[in-house]
Amino acid sequence: MADALRQRAGDQSLPVPNDLPSVQSLVRADLDAREQVGIQRYGTPLQPHNGRDALRDGYEEALDLACYLRQAIEERDQPAGELIASLNATITEQASTIRRLNDLVAELRRQLDGHIRTVERLSQDQAGGS
């Protein structure tokens, strides 16, 4: 019954334990690394009362995060199959254009051959009449 309560319609399935490190330990390592970046970049770790507006900084970072998350969702939800379908449609259109151009080139060759034969006949007629 507890699982049924935890997993309502639309909820994700419960996590499956594995041998990978905890996300919290990964975040702690990332925080340590970010602290070092801050010290290198600004000469000090992030501290309270540092003269900056933490709410504004946090809000701007949250906006950036929202953009990155939306990008990831868009890329995940637009599988490569849709991109491939779009590319295939473009290729099909370009192939059709190439076929039309080949047909035009063939027609121009036929016309040119006809003009060449006409010029050859006229040259022969002039050579025979001289």
Secondary structure as UniProt FT lines:
FT   HELIX           2..6
FT   TURN            9..10
FT   HELIX           23..42
FT   HELIX           54..77
FT   HELIX           80..129
//
